[in-house]
Amino acid sequence: MLDHLAFEAPKPSKIAGAKEDWELVIGMEVHAQVSSNAKLFSGASTKFGAEPNSNVAFVDAAMPGMLPVINEYCIEQAVRTGLGLKAEINLVSAFDRKNYFYPDLPQGYQISQLYHPIVGEGEVIVDMGPGVARRVRIERIHLEQDAGKSIHDMDPNMSFVDLNRTGVALMEIVSRPDIRGPEEAAAYVQKIRQILRYLGTCDGNMQEGSLRADVNVSVCRPGQYERYMETQDFDHLGTRCEIKNMNSMRFIQAAIDVEARRQIAILEDGGSVTQETRLYDPDKNETRSMRSKEEAHDYRYFPCPDLLPLEIEQAWVDDIAAGLPELPDEKKARFVTEFGLSEYDAGVLTADVDAATYFEAVAAGNDGKLAANWVINELFGRLKKDDTDISECPVSPTQLGGVIALIAKGDISGKIAKDLFEIVYTEGGDPAEIVAARGMRQVTDTGAIEAAVDTVIADNPAQVEKAKGNPKLAGWFVGQVMKATGGKANPKAVNEIVAAKLGL
């Protein structure tokens, strides 16, 4: 499926302003909220935007005697995600307690997976341009419960806690440090988001916090990364700092750039980078220290005594695998071969699962390239102008397909089609019925077109003489004929008749 791609070797990033040569190395932890109506260990709702503290079960609030019960659907979603990332599914996994104090985590610990995650090693193919890709290795995917939310701006003297998110199931997708630059990091997160949305395991809504990324950034001397790849010894990569809770592709790129510059400035001044967790401030375009970076032993991990090891059957995994949808890389390759699309157009159309589904419905029974052109240029352009999502598009695939079918049959010209599209977009209706009711059908009667051409030529003798000396001026006559016919004349016929009449 991926034979058409050229896998590009990692390249060191060029850090502008640095006195010496440095290489940038990035690893990412993507936190994806599982698409589930209930939380990981309780039946409380996961609905976003509910009244504060209204989606909280007794176990979420850590009431005495309350025990967690695993949500089987969340496990299934994690397995689907692992399969979608071509990862190993561990038939035996276990939950651990990660102990630390957060005011919005009532238990005083987080139930997570450290020693035995549900998903092992996989990979993501990141598109870096037409026909060029990078392979980023996935180390693991583990399930864990989310914490709540502390609110500090409602009162000058008090902070408030909303526990609605507490206990919501998260998949933490941990990459190897295979990413080499800010643009590649953003492309990686975008690809993860795309795959999750195709799978239906996470809605990927970064504005609502459904998808967040922690970015680990380090810098090293040229050649050190190659030594790491040979030895898998992290000491070759320099001291890393983790930038927490990034929820924007643009901010991810900006944060990596500014953090790399900060680390390089320290090293070039003879200092050393301290391993720590940092936050990115987009207003000041800087990272600032949040806390020293904890190691696993700092959290005093131990197996969760309230949950037995999780054992799943291979047959169940196989059933999930059999029900996986066509994923973006495969769909993109199919669009190229089946519809004759360019790599770029196929990439645009498959970037979002809803857009890909819409396009296929439009292309059914129509010319694929023409359908792609209309979806990408006319429809997407208009939706972007109106700041409207494809899921709220006022033009159905059947309606747009109808416009394209009328073009293919020669009933309307490209110009009329754009006018028709505007009517359908704003008013609705069946395209064929609109064309018939409003007299929009293009003129294909060569006799009528020839008469219009004769009139324009007779009325403009000076232009005729100029056109005979400069054939490019024939376009002026075509425009006049189209104007005279209200844009309804068949453009091809007009061009041919004008050329014949002018002897060009």
Secondary structure, DSSP 8 states (H G I E B T S, - for coil): --TT-EE--------TT-SS--EEEEEEEEEEE---SB-SSS--B--TT--TT-S--TTTTT-TT------HHHHHHHHHHHHHTT--B-SEE--EEEE---TT-TTSEEEE-SSS-SB--EEEEEEEETTEEEEEEEEEEEEEE---EEE-SS-SS--EEE-TTTT-EEEEEEE-S-B-SHHHHHHHHHHHHHHHHHHTS----TTTTSEEEEEEEEEE-TTHHHHHHHH--GGGG---EEEEEE--HHHHHHHHHHHHHHHHHHHHTT-----EEEEEETTTTEEEEEEE---GGGGT-EE-TTS--EE--HHHHHHHHHT----HHHHHHHHHHHH---HHHHHHHHSSHHHHHHHHHHHTTS-HHHHHHIIIIIIHHHHHHTT--GGG-SS-HHHHHHHHHHHHHTSS-HHHHHHHHHHHHHH---HHHHHHHTT---B--HHHHHHHHHHHHHH-HHHHHHHHH-GGGHHHHHHHHHHHTTT-B-HHHHHHHHHHHTT-
